[in-house]
């Protein structure tokens, strides 16, 4: 049973490409996702290997440990064995697990893509396509891949557990998702007693979750909420008080309420905020707002089982508020968590 409080960061953009996180990989193209990268970029396999070897290194694991974090959430693709056109990332994921072993970090493996794509996002592997739930074979294959992932990585001491699927979309019938969750749980539980994590499918307060978890009597599980400040129209067009209100009056009560019947993890959050559109007053100071937004979220997400900031690194001059390392260097986050 995983009991200790999780203080973590995502290693996103490493094994599942998102063009905004490392634009140099996608230079001179309009493509955003890994499927199009493999189909249209020159020498894609060679470029991917160079990316695997340079984006995150062993020294990054040492740094993550040094700043007081104890866990990483590691997004991986369903094609990690090298299915079809894809480059096999398997050996590099093994290397990541060994590095985590070396530095005493826990790893939550996170299945970030699925056959047919579960959300239509670039992070789902292919933007603008969402066919996962329309064919039972996709769901069967996803469960099969989860079994393979657990078999591959369960014996590492760093293996804390697995998240069965990242961000299945809000329009997919919850009955389909919950059936998939239950089947995934049964298969994974037959192989390991480690943590199993389920994303909220962007509906954390749906009344079906409580009876679902109660009925199936699942052990050592967690419920993953992704909480951002840059996607809700109300927050984008609002003022900074709206962002404070969102955290204090909505998120803390929500986490506290849900955490009573299933442990809550905030698997993704950032300081990303659209300052261009924010209603500002005369005292506006972006750096102060960033610190408040950071510290208040750290406090709020301590009400559950833990959190993972998105992301450890963004390889471009902009988007600092998504880049943990730069936020620490700039004094927005503390040097020790």
PEPE-V517308 format. One record per run of one state. SS is the DSSP state (@ for helix, = for strand, . for the rest). FROM is the first residue (numbers start at 0). LEN is the number of residues. If there is no record, write none. Layout:
{{SS FROM LEN} {SS FROM LEN}}
This chain:
{{. 0 5} {= 5 5} {. 10 7} {= 17 1} {. 18 4} {@ 22 4} {. 26 6} {= 32 1} {@ 33 7} {. 40 3} {@ 43 12} {. 55 2} {@ 57 9} {. 66 4} {= 70 6} {. 76 13} {@ 89 14} {. 103 2} {= 105 6} {. 111 10} {@ 121 3} {. 124 7} {@ 131 3} {. 134 1} {@ 135 18} {. 153 5} {= 158 5} {. 163 10} {@ 173 16} {. 189 5} {= 194 5} {. 199 8} {@ 207 9} {. 216 4} {= 220 7} {. 227 5} {@ 232 5} {. 237 1} {= 238 1} {@ 239 20} {. 259 4} {= 263 6} {. 269 9} {= 278 1} {. 279 6} {@ 285 18} {. 303 2} {= 305 4} {. 309 10} {@ 319 3} {. 322 1} {@ 323 6} {. 329 8}}
